[in-house]
């Protein structure tokens, strides 16, 4: 089992910035991808950004140029730097990881990001 603990959410004004962090612990060997998903009220959970152990990244079109994902493999931690935040970025943000081999998925408990209109 892998435990994911997020931090860094909160309330920020439009145009502001936040940095989310997610630390993995437990059975962390063979973690391949780490990333962030978000879910707004009444909407499906969607991918925000992901990064592989080799550093390859993938972003949702809606956040390209504003959000940056990074990863510290030595500390098993993934970060999401969010700049130029918009009200439509308001959601619960979930940390996610996938392991190689059995390709099992793990989720954090979620952290709220609110950007008022």
Secondary structure, 3 states (H helix, E strand, C coil): CEEEEEECCEECCCCCCEEEEEEEEECCCCEEEEEEEEECCCCCCEEEEEEECCCCEEECHHHCCCEEEEEEHHHCEEEEEECCCCHHHCEEEEEEEEECCCCCEEECCCEEEECCC
